[in-house]
């Protein structure tokens, strides 16, 4: 490398270092101003894959911090999932309750679906009220809200009155606008491509 090339490389490195130093200082100022702690209401919605997967990732993180988590699944029930096997190894940290009977087009019985949703919602309420739980996941509850299996006003009232430091995660497509407005953190999963559309079936380790 010539002397001119070395000088140019040194100048580029110096500019980069200075730029990163300024970014680091700015980020430190931002972080220093965030001192409040609170339990979050988190919503994962959208047509893309990953809503439950992301929520279960948060459950794993909570386990790593020694927290107790309640997981209630509004759709899955009979299916054997990988997450159920994993969480069974942490009985002191996770209460995992698949309480669904499948999608509404599988049961084809609205009264039965409403009853199943009510049982699952009762469990969610119990876990929210119990101080032993640090986090509660209501998986696919948005489906129950979309089909009006649960009264939205009742759900919003319970979530608004949850203990201040408790995290609650709600997943599923078509989250109601009122729930999105009430939430602290909302992620809309966007589908770009999905193998199902190319004839690939749901696979173990990916979908369940």
Secondary structure, 3 states (H helix, E strand, C coil): CCHHHHHHHHHHHHHHHHHHHHHHHHHHHHHHCCCCCCCCEEEEECCCCCHHHHHHHHHHHHHHCCCCEEEEECCCCCCCCHHHHHHCCCCCCEEEEECCCCCHHHHCCHHHHHHHHHHHHHHHHHHHHCCCCCEEEEECHHHHHHCCCCCHHHHHHHHHCCCCCCEEEEECCCCCHHHHHHCCEEEECCCCCCHHHHCCCCCCCCCC
